[in-house]
């Protein structure tokens, strides 16, 4: 009987020992709170570093874009200016001519005007000459009203031509508008 009790005790100890071993093996597999904290701090640092990199990259892109816009504004008219220099040279050459022949002066002015018109065409600058059209306040500026046989609100005469650049008004045309006869 004593032997039986010892066996049972040994069996109980064996049974009780097994759960302790299992607990030890699972404790080895589950990281401790310090290890979890270190892992979380490591991940937090990685995320912070990535965020700082992205922030710096964004600031660099913004700075480069601002520099590009500044340069574009500064040198936007460079090509146009180069073309206008040829017109300036023609005007100066015309004024330097010492013969006072009206015909040669007129032909020189016509050639210079053709040169200027070609520059305007290259850069899509169009003339606005709205005689006979309805008044468009986006493209025309009425400076007076005159009685006319034309329909009321129609442009009768142009005092100063207007110009557009790529369909955008650079200068509105100064016009006289028709008013119906009473």
Secondary structure, 3 states (H helix, E strand, C coil): CHHHHHHHHHHHHHHHHHHHHHHHHHHHHCCCHHHHHHHHHHHHHHHHHHHHHHHHHHHHHHHHHHHHHHHHHHHCCHHHHHHHHHHHHHHHHHHHCCCCCHHHHHHHHHHHHHHHHHHHHHCCEEEECCCCCECCCCCEEEEEEEEECCCCCEEEEEEECEEEECCEEEECEEEEEEEECC
